[in-house]
Amino acid sequence: MGFKRKGCVFNFYWINTQNEWVLGLNSYFRGVGFPFYIARRYLFSKKSHNIINVISLISVVGVMVSTAAMVIILSAFNGFEGVVEGLYTSFDSDLKVELKEGKSFNEFDVPFEQIESIPGLRNMTKVIEEIALIKHDDRWVTCTMKGIEETFLLETGIDSMMLEGSLDLGDEYGALAVIGWGIQSRLGVTPDPRFTDIVSVHGLIRTKKIKKTNQAFNTKSIPIGGVFAINPEFDEKYFIVPLSFAAELLEYDKEYTGFELNCEEGIDINNMKDILEGMLGNDFEVKTYFEQNSMLYQTHQSEKWMTFVILAFILVLSSFTLIASLTMLVIDKKNDIYTLASMGATKGRIRRIFFIEGMLINLVGAIHGLGIGYGICWGQQTFHWVELGGAIVPYYPIDMQIGDFVLILVTLLFIGMMATYFPVSYLIKRHFAQAN
């Protein structure tokens, strides 16, 4: 029977001897089609020893499980990264500006009118941020008092993080404070609509010399308007008050410790940073929200890729079953190797058959693993199988990214090539020499 493929004519004579296919060729071996066809037949055909089928199946399952684990774990890391980023960006502004040296600056040192006219700027607030002592009954807490403008606070994402009360800094009749859940727990204070539960705020005097300790602080009272819960770091740290309250307590007259800005959707934050740095000169430092929490993001990325490396190493270990499977297959098919060699097949052609065989085993496991990993992640996103029970993160977050799938597939193919090429080269070299 004649068969034409890629310009090459092959005459195939099928001979079934002891349930094995032996291929006879009456012309020559060319192209990729022939090695691929034989490799595919070897992959799905029954071997003379069942243990070879079992080991091949174990190889496929090992690659499949490792691949699915990579997809699930990397997607989970992406999900938590998105949650953490959302929590931090709900509090941190897009850009934060502070002095490189020194604590405060005069408002006439910064061209605020020019900054407010920058295209793409959504809002801006001047900031007074200082360590303060908070007292309620006989409880004391040291925290960071942050004075900002209420219009800026209302446009952040903190409103979705409120546990009690409301996101309200008061009005012309009186100031209110918004505090973290950790500070609330330590002070034992609650938001009271009648404003009878009041705390006293003690700020260090900075305009005169201090002779006695009890004269070192200015003190002002303020009710609690609301309580937020973002994460323990913020909940234990920030005591938010109106800008005017902080300025009066700390005796800041047209002075600020910094200012913060938020940009419109779609605006390049780094480009906005460059514009601000050009306006402000070398005395000020401008940070994006990533730079404000650079250690957190770097740690998260490091954990993600270290986990990926560990999973890749596990995949390398599972590839030893692939080596075992190919070794036993070559031994099982040594008669076929002798037949093909006697009919004119080159060593490279025979080696390619078993190399493709190994890559097919690896590819079958990889494709099934990617499918299973995707299915589990999709199910978690859709049906929320694994719950966390938190108010902010009620279920295990998952975020699948196409880049992770590509990286996993490339890694699998590379490991598969290394685990296939060298063992096959050695085995074929040995058996081909015996055939000749």
LONU-891165 format. One record per residue: residue in one letter; y, z, x of N, C-alpha, C, CB in turn. Coordinates in steps of 0.2 Angstrom, whole numbers, plus 5000, padded with zeros to 4 digits. Glycine has a CB too. Example, Ala and Ser with C-alpha at 12.3 -4.5 7.8 and 13.67 -1.06 7.14 Angstrom:
// LONU-891165
A497250395066497850395062498450395066497850455057;S498950355064499550365068500050395064499750295070;
//
This chain:
// LONU-891165
M499450005004500050005000500650005004500050064995;G501149955004501749955008502249995004501949885008;F502650025009503250065006503850055011503050145006;K504350035008504950015013505550075012505249945011;R505750095017506250155017506750145023505950225017;K507350135022507850135027507650075033507950205031;G507450025030507349965035506649975038507849965040;C506250025037505650035040505050025035505650105044;V504549995037503949975033503450025035503749905033;F503150065030502550105032502050085027502750185031;N501450085030500850075026500450145026500350015029;F500450175020500150235020499450235017500550285015;Y498950265020498350275018498150345017497750235022;W498050365011497950435009497150445010498250455002;I497050495014496350515014496350595013496050505022;N495950615008495850685007495250705010495850694999;T495350745015494750775019494850855019494750745026;Q494350885016494350955016495050985013494250995023;N495250945007495850965004496550965008495851035001;E496550925013497150915017497250835017496950935025;W497950825018498150755018498250735025498850755014;V497950675026498050645033498350585032497350645036;L498850575035499250505035499150465040500050525035;G498950405038498850345043499450295043498150315042;L499650275049500250235049499950175053500850265053;N500150115051499950055054500550015058499650005050;S501150055058501650025061501950075066502249995057;Y502550095065502850145070503250195066503350105075;F503450245069503850305066504550305068503550375069;R504950295062505650295063506050325057505950215064;G506650345058507050385053506850455052506950345047;V507150485047507050555045506650565039507750585044;G506550505035506150515029505450535030506150445026;F505150515036504450525037504350605039504150485042;P504650635044504550705045504750745039505050725051;F505250725035505450765029504950765024506150745027;Y504650705023504150695018503450745020503850625017;I503250735026502750775028502850855028502550755035;A503450875030503650945030503650965023504350955033;R503950925018503950945011503250955008504350895007;R502750905010502050915008501750975011501650855011;Y501850995017501651055020501851115017501751055028;L502551115014502851175011502451195005503551165010;F502351145001502051154994501251144993502351104989;S500951114998500251104998499851175000500051055003;K499251174997498851234999498551225006498251234994;K498651285010498351285016497651305017498751335021;S497351285022496651305023496451375023496351275029;H496951415025496951495025497451515020497051525032;N497351555015497751585011498351625014497451625005;I498151655020498651705023499251665025498351735029;I499151605026499751565028500251555022499551495031;N499951545016500351535010500751605009499951515004;V500351665010500651725009501251745014500051785010;I501151725020501651735025502251695024501351725032;S502151635022502751585020503051615014502451515018;L502751645009503051675003503451735005502551694998;I503151775010503551835012504151815016503051875017;S504151755020504751735023505251715018504551675028;V505051675013505551655008505851715004505251615003;V505451765003505651824999506151865004505051864997;G505951875010506351905015507051875015506051905022;V507151815016507751775016508151785010507651705018;M507751775004508051784998508351854996507551774992;V508051904998508251974997508851985001507752024998;S508851965008509451975012510051945010509251955019;T509951875008510451845005510851874999510251765004;A510451894994510651924988511051984990510051944983;A510752024995511152084997511752075000510652125002;M511852025004512452005007512951985002512351945012;V512751944997513251924991513451984988512851874987;I513052034986513252084982513652134985512552124979;I513452154992513852204995514552174997513452225002;L514652114999515252085001515652074995515152015004;S515452064989515752054983516052124981515352024977;A515652174982515852244980516352264985515252294981;F516352254991516952264996517552234993516752245003;N517452174991518052134989518352164983517952064987;G517952194978518152224972518552284974517552234968;F518252334978518552394980519252374984518152434984;E519252324988519852304991520352294986519752254996;G520252254981520652234976520952294972520352184971;V520452344971520652404967521152444971520052444965;V520952454978521452494982522052454983521052504989;E522052394984522752354985523152364978522652284986;G522852364972523152374966523452444966522752354960;L523152494968523352564967523952564972522852604969;Y523952544978524452554983525052514981524252534990;T524952454979525552404977525852434971525352334976;S525552474966525852504961526352554962525352534956;F526252584968526752624971527252604976526452694973;D526952564981527352534987527652474984526852524993;S528252464987528652404985528452344990529452414986;D528652284988528452224992528752234999528752164989;L529352265000529652265006530052335007530152215007;K529952365012530252435013530652425020529752495014;V531252455020531752445025531952515027532352405024;E531852535034532052595037532352585044531552645037;L532752635046533052635053532452635058533552685054;K532552595063532052605069532152675072532052545074;E532752695073532852755076533352795072533152745083;G533252855071533752895067533452905060534452865066;K533752945056533552965049533852935044533553045048;S534552925044534952905038535452855041535252955034;F535752815036536252765038536752765032535952695039;N537352745034537852735029537752675025538552745032;E537952675018537852615014538252555017537952625007;F538852565020539252515023538952485029539952545025;D538452505032538052475037537652425035537752525041;V537452415029537052365026537352325021536352405023;P537352255022537652205017537252205010537752135020;F537252255006536852265000537052204995536952324997;E537652184995537852134990537552064992538652124990;Q537552054999537251995001536451995000537451985009;I536152045001535452055000535252044993535252125002;E535652074988535552064981535551994979536052104977;S535951944983536051874981535451834984536651854983;I534951864987534451824990534051794984534051864995;P533851724984533451694979532751724979533451624980;G532451744974531751764973531751844973531451744979;L532351874974532351954974532351974967532951984978;R531852014965531852044958532252104957531052054956;N532152154961532552214961532552254967532252264955;M532952304968533052334974533352404972533552304979;T533152454976533352524976533552554982532852564972;K534052594983534152634989533752694988534952654989;V533552724994533052774994533252834998532352754996;I533152894996533252955000532552995000533853004997;E532252995006531553025006531553075011531052965008;E531353135009531453195014530853245012532153225014;I530653285017530253345015530553395012529953375022;A530253425006530553475002530053525001530953444996;L530353584999529853644996529953644989530053715000;I529353654985529453654978529053724976529053594975;K529453754972529253824969529153824962529653874972;H528553854960528453864953528153934952528053814949;D528453984949528254054948528154074956527554054944;D527554094958527454124964527054064969527054184964;R527054004967526753954970527253914974526253914966;W527053894980527453854984527053784986527753884990;V527353734987527053674989527553634993526853624983;T527353614999527753565003527553495002527653585011;C528053455000527853384999528453335001527753374991;T528453274999528953225001529353214995528653165004;M529953234994530353214989530653144990530953264988;K530553104985530853034985531253024980530252984985;G531953014982532452994977532552924976533053024979;I532452894970532552824969532852814962531852784969;E533052744961533452734955532852724949533852664956;E533052744943532552744938532352674936532752784932;T532852624936532752554934532152524939533352514934;F532152544945531752514950531052544949531952534957;L530952614947530352644946530052614940530452724945;L530352604935530152574928529752504929530652574923;E529952474934529652404935529052404940530252354938;T528852464942528252464947527652474942528352534951;G527052484945526452484941526252554940525952454944;I526752604941526552674940526452694933527052724943;D526752654928526652674921525952674919527152634917;S525552634922524852624920524452684923524552564922;M524752724928524352774931524552844929524552774939;M524952844923525252914921524652944917525852904916;L524553014919524053054916524353094910523753104921;E524953124912525353164907526053144907525253244908;G526353154901527153144901527253074901527453184906;S527853054903528052984903528452974910528552974897;L528552904911528852884918529552884916528652814920;D529852944917530552964915530853004920530652994908;L531452984923531853024928532453054925532052984934;G532453054918533053084915533653044913533253144919;D534153074911534753034909535353074912534853024902;E535953054909536553084911536653164909537153054908;Y536153184905536153254903535753294907535953254895;G535353264911534853304915534353264919534553364911;A534153284925533653244929532953274927533753254936;L532453224928531753244927531353224933531453214921;A530853254935530453234941529753204938530253294945;V529453164942528853134941528453154947528853054940;I527853184946527453214952526753184952527553284952;G526453194957525753174958525253224955525553164965;W524653204953524253254950524053314955523553214948;G523953294961523853354966524353404967523753314973;I524953384966525553434967525553474960526253394967;Q525453444955525353474948524853534948525253424942;S524253514951523753564951523853624956523053524954;R524253614961524353664966524953704963524553634972;L525453674959525953714956525753754950526553674955;G525253724946525153744939525653734934525053824940;V525953674935526553654930526353594926527153634934;T526553594920526453534915527053504913525953564909;P527053444911527653414908527753444901527553334907;D528353464900528553504894529153464890528753574895;P528953444884529553404881530153444879529253374874;R530053514879530653554878530953574885530453624874;F530653554890530953564897531053644899531653534898;T530553684896530553754898530153764904530253794892;D529753724906529353734912529653694918528553704911;I530053734922530453704927530253734934531253734926;V530353684939530253704946530853704950529653654949;S530853744955531453744959531353704966531653814961;V531753664968531753614974532153644979531853544972;H531853654985532253674991532353624996531953744993;G532953604997533053555003533453585008533353495000;L533253565014533553585020534353565021533153565027;I534753615022535453595023535553555030535853655023;R535953505030536053465036536753455038535753395034;T537253485034537953475036538253535039538253465029;K537853585040538153645044537653685048538553695039;K537953725053537453765057537153825053537853795063;I536553835054536153885050536153955055535453865048;K536354005052536354065055535754115053536954105055;K535554105047535054145044534554095040535354205039;T533954115040533354075037533554065029532754105038;N533754125026533854115019534454075017533854185016;Q534854055022535454005021535253935023536054035024;A534653925025534453855027534353805022533853865032;F534253825016534053775010534553775005533353795008;N534653715002535053714995534453714990535453644995;T534653734984534153744979534353714972533853814978;K533953674969534153644963533453654958534353574963;S533553664952533053664947532953594943533153724942;I532353584942532153514938531553524934532153464943;P531553504928530953504924530453444926531153494916;I529853444924529353394925529353344919528653424927;G529453284921529453234915528753194915529953174917;G528353194920527753154920527353164926527853084919;V526653154925526153164931525753104932525653224929;F525753074938525353014939524753034943525752964942;A524252984943523652994947523552924950523053014943;I523652914957523552854960522952854965524152824964;N523052904970522452914974522652984978522352864980;P522153024981522353084983522953094988521753114987;E523053034992523553034997524253034994523552975001;F524352994989524952994985525053054980525052934981;D524453074977524553124972524753194975523853134969;E524553204982524653264985525353264989524153284990;K525653204989526253194993526953184990526153134998;Y526953144985527553124982527853164976527553054980;F528453184976528853214971529453174970529053294973;I529453134964529953084963530453114959529653014960;V531053094961531653124957532253064957531953184961;P532753074953533253024953533653024960533753044947;L533952974962534252964968534853014968534552894969;S535253024963535753064963535553134964536153054956;F535053154961534753224962534653234969534153234958;A534253194973534053204980534753204984533653144982;A535253154982535853154986536253224986536253094984;E536253244980536653314979536253364982536653324971;L535553374982535253424985535253424992534453424983;L535253364995535253365003535953345006534753305005;E536453345001537153325003537253265007537353385008;Y536953215004536953145006537553115002536353105005;D538053095006538653055003538752985006539353095005;K538552935001538452865003537952855009539152845005;E537452895009537052895015536352885012537052955020;Y535852855015535152845013534752835019535152775008;T534052855017533552845022533252785023533052905021;G533352745017533052675017533152635011532352675019;F532952585010532952545003532352505003533652505003;E532152484996531552454995531752394990531052494992;L531252344991531352284987530752254984531752224991;N530752224978530252184975530452114974530052224968;C529952074975530152004974529851974968529851964981;E530051914966529751874960529051854962530251814958;E528651834957528051814958528051744961527651804951;G527551734966527551674970527951664976527751614965;I528451714977528851714983528451734989529451764982;D528551704994528251715001528551785004528351655006;I528151835004528451905006528651895013527951955005;N528251865017528351865025529051825026527851825028;N529151775022529751735022530351775020529751665018;M530251815015530851865013530951915018530651895006;K530451935022530551985027530951955033529852005030;D530751895035531151855040531951855038530851785041;I532051835032532751835030533051905030532751805022;L532751955028533052025029533152045036532652075025;E532652025040532752045047533352005050532152025051;G533451945048534051905051534751935048534051835048;M534751965042535351995040535452065043535252005032;L534952105044535052175046535052185054534452215043;G534852135058534852145065534252185067535552175067;N534352215073533852245077533752325076533952235084;D534252355072534252425071533852445065534952445069;F533552395061533152415055532452375056533552385049;E532052415053531352385053531152375045530852445056;V530852315044530652285038529852285038530952215036;K529552315033528852315032528652285025528552385033;T528152245025527852225019527352285017527452155020;Y527052275011526652325008525952325012526452315001;F525752275015525152275019525352315026524952205021;E525952305029526152335035526252415033526752305038;Q526452435027526552505026525952545026526952505019;N525352505024524752535024524252495028524452545017;S524452475034524052435039523352465041524452415045;M523452535042522752565044522252565039522952635046;L522452575033522052575027521652505026522352585021;Y522052445027521752385026521352365032522352335025;Q521552385038521152365044520452405044521552385050;T520552465041519852505041519452475036520052575039;H519652455030519252425025518952355027519652405019;Q519352315031519052255033518552265039519652205036;S518652315043518152325048517552355045518452385053;E517552395040516952415037516552355033517152475031;K516952315030516652255027516252215032517152215024;W516552195038516252155042515752185047516752125047;M515752255048515252285051514652285046515452365053;T514752295040514152295035513852225035514452315028;F514252175036514052105036513552095042514552055036;V513852125048513452115054512752145054513852145060;I512752205051512152245050511652205045512252315047;L511852175040511452135036511252075039511852125029;A511652045043511451985047510852005052512051955051;F510952065055510452085060509752095056510652155063;I509752125050509152135046508852065044509352175039;L509352015043509051945042508751925048509651905040;V508951935054508651915060507951945061509051935066;L507952005059507252045059506752005054507352115057;S507051995048506551955043506351885045506951955036;S506751855050506551795052505951795056507151765056;F505751845059505051855062504551835058504951925065;T504551845051504051825047504051745047504051855040;L504651715047504651645048504351615054505351615047;I504451645059504051625066503351635065504351665072;A503151685062502351695061502151645056502251765058;S502451625051502251575047502151505050502751575041;L502651485054502651425057502151425063503351405061;T502051475066501551475071500851465068501551545075;M500651505063500051495059499951425056499951545054;L500551395054500451325051500351275056501151315048;V500651285062500551235068499751235070500951255074;I499551305070498851305072498351275067498651385073;D498551285060498151265055498151185055498451295048;K498751155057498751085056498651055063499451065053;K498351085068498251055074497850985074497951105079;N497450985069497050915069497550865067496450925064;D497950875062498450825060498950805066498950855054;I499050855070499550845076499150795081499650905080;Y498450805082498050765086498050695083497350785087;T497950685077497950625073498550585074497750635066;L499150615072499750585073499950565080500350635070;A499750605085499850585092499450525094499750645096;S498850525092498450465093498650405090497750485091;M499050405085499250345081499950325083499250365074;G500250365088500850345091501450385090501050275089;A501350445086501950485085502150525091501750535079;T502850525092503050555098503050635097503750535100;K503150665103503250745102503850765098503250775109;G504350725099504950745096504850735088505550705098;R504550675086504450665079503950725076504050605078;I503450745080503050795077503450865077502350805081;R503850875082504250935082504650935076504550945089;R504950885074505450875069505150895062505750805069;I504450875062504150895055504150965054503450865055;F503951005059503851075058504551115059503351105064;F505051085062505751115062505951105055506151075067;I505851045052506151035045505751085040506050965042;E505051095041504751145037505051215038503951145040;G505251235044505551305044506151305041505551325051;M506551255041507251255038507151245031507651195041;L506651215028506551215021506351285018505951165019;I505951315022505751385020506451435020505251415025;N506851425025507451465025507951445020507751455032;L507951375018508451355013508251375006508551275014;V507551375005507351394998507551464997506551384998;G507351505002507551575001508351585001507351615007;A508751555004509451555004509751534997509751515010;I509451484995509751454988509551504983509451384987;H508951534983508751574978509151644978507951594978;G509251664985509551724986510351724984509551744993;L510651664985511351654983511351654975511651594985;G510851624972510851624964510751694962510251584962;I510251734964510151804962510751844963509551834966;G511051844969511651884971512251864966511851874978;Y512351804965512851784960512651804953512951704960;G512051804951511851824944511951904943511151804943;I511851944948511952014948512652024948511552044954;C513051994952513752004952514051984945514051974958;W513851934943514151904936513951954931513851834935;G513351984931513152034926513552094926512452044927;Q513752114932514152174933514852164931514152204940;Q515152104932515752094930515852084922516052024933;T515252054919515252044912515052104908514851984910;F514552134910514252194906514352264909513452174905;H514652264915514752334918514152374918515352364914;W513652354921513052394921513152464925512452354925;V513452454931513552524935514252544933513452504942;E514252604930514852644929515052694934514852674922;L515752704935515952754939516252814935516452724944;G516452804929516652854925517352884926516252914926;G517752844931518452864932518952834927518652844939;A519552864927520052834922520352774925520552894921;I520452774931520752714934520252654936521052734941;V519652674938519052624940518452654936518952624948;P518452624930517852654925517152624927518052634918;Y517152564930516552534932516552504939516252484927;Y515952494942515952464949516352404950515252464952;P516852394954517252334954516852274958517952344957;I516852214956516552164959517052104959515852134956;D517152074965517552014966517151964970518252034969;M516951914967516551854971517051804974516051824967;Q517051784980517451744983517051684987517851774989;I517251624986516851564988516851564996517251504986;G517351594999517251595006516651645009517951625009;D516551695005515951735007515251695006515951805003;F515251655001514651615000514551565005514651584993;V515051535007515051485013514851525019515751445013;L515151575021514951615027514251635027515451675027;I514051665021513351685021512851625022513151715014;L512951565019512551505019512551485027512751455015;V513151485030513151455037512751505041513951455039;T512851575040512551615044511751615044512751695042;L511551605037510851595036510551535039510651595029;L510851475039510651415042510651425050511151355040;F511151455052511151465060510551505062511851495062;I510451565059509851605060509251565059509851675056;G509151535054508551495053508451445058508651455046;M508951405060508851355066508651395072509551325067;M508951445074508751485080507951505079509151535082;A507851535073507151555073506651505072507151605066;T506851445071506351385070506351345076506551345064;Y506851325079506851275084506451295090507551265087;F506551355093506251375099505551385099506551435102;P505251425093504551435093504251365091504451475087;V504551325087504151255086504151215092504551225080;S504651215096504651175102504151195107505351185106;Y504051265108503551285112502851275109503551365113;L502751285103502051265100501851195100502051295093;I502351155099502151075099502051055106502751045095;K502451075110502351055117501651075120502851095122;R501451135118500751155120500251115116500651235118;H500251105110499751065106499750995107499751085099;F500350965109500450895110500150885117501150875110;A500250925122499950915128499150915127500150965133;Q498850955123498150955122497950895119497951025118;A498350865114498150805111498150745115498650795105;N498450745121498450695125498050705131499150685128;
//
